[in-house]
Amino acid sequence: MDPVQTVDWSMLPAPHDDGACDHLTQLRLPSIQLPATVGGPIDPGQLDGTVVIYVYPMTGRPDRSLPSGWNDIPGARGCTPQSCAFRDHYQELRSAGATHVFGPSNQSPEDQREAADRLHMPFPLLSDADGQFAGQLRLPSFEADGQRRLKRVTLITRDGAIVKIFYPVFPPDRNAEDVLNWLKQQEA
């Protein structure tokens, strides 16, 4: 497994709830086929059961520099620790009722595949490189080095309808545990 660097989250600017996800409660996911790192395209909006979708800005690659000022953008840093936490809690999330877990970003399918392979992800990462999924849901975003990046938000859906939103997500490495605790509360 790829070791995850320990991050002192107190040294980074925390995102604040700007209300950009308030409209998502009870929305249905759009029916859009997203390229996946495993198998063919996946349409999260057509899946039955409880689906966890953690949307993130981008996973850095060892062979590329991060966008300039990345650490100064509230909530930008932490995609790898977040993904690794979902990887490490994957079986627990499944046991708590998640039928699927996905990690979409607007990175290319190739970048998503590189991250999935390097991080040994047990579930597919999805690519919304054309922005259709994020656009139809009106997901919040920011700009870094002239590229639009999605803000970090986690959606839990049941049979295609959003039932829980985690936004803003900070620190990102705790998100999987927060989702797991919420799922367990639903079982009780």
Secondary structure, 3 states (H helix, E strand, C coil): CCCCCCCCHHHCCCCCCCCCCHHHCCCECCCCCECECCCCCECHHHCCCEEEEEECCCCCCCCCCCCCCHHHCCCCCCHHHHHHHHHHCHHHHHHCCEEEEEEEECCCHHHHHHHHHHHCCCCCEEECCCCHHHHHHCCCEEEECCEEEECCEEEEEECCEEEEEECCCCCHHHHHHHHHHHHHHHHC
